Amino acid sequence: MRADLACSVPLIEPQYQSSELLVGLAAQRARILEVPMTMRRRRSGTLSKKGSRTLVYGAHYTRVMVRTWCREYALGGRRR
């Protein structure tokens, strides 16, 4: 994507910036294209999100998406 398009969406949240960017770009009616990718298994270490933490992660993700949607769509666009 062009740098000016990426910079046109304010990223406020400390996490989930890619989702915040996606919602902001959709609000600007930017063309969004899904591109397939391949994920590889970890060679070592453990998953960072497992067990009951996934519910907390999901709740935080939902909060970010709703706040971004309200800011970008419901409240009439970004405020700078």
RADAKA-V803200 format. One record per pair of residues at least 6 apart in sequence whose C-alpha atoms are under 7 Angstrom apart, sorted by sequence separation. I is the first residue (numbers start at 1). GAP is how many residues later the second one is. D is the distance in Angstrom with one decimal. If there is no record, write none. Layout:
# RADAKA-V803200
i=I gap=GAP d=D
i=I gap=GAP d=D
This chain:
# RADAKA-V803200
i=11 gap=6 d=6.3
i=71 gap=6 d=6.2
i=72 gap=6 d=5.7
i=71 gap=7 d=6.3
i=11 gap=9 d=6.7
i=11 gap=10 d=7.0
i=9 gap=12 d=6.3
i=9 gap=15 d=5.7
i=16 gap=45 d=6.9
i=20 gap=45 d=6.6
i=23 gap=45 d=6.8
i=27 gap=45 d=6.0
i=23 gap=46 d=6.5
i=27 gap=46 d=6.1
i=20 gap=48 d=6.2
i=24 gap=48 d=6.0
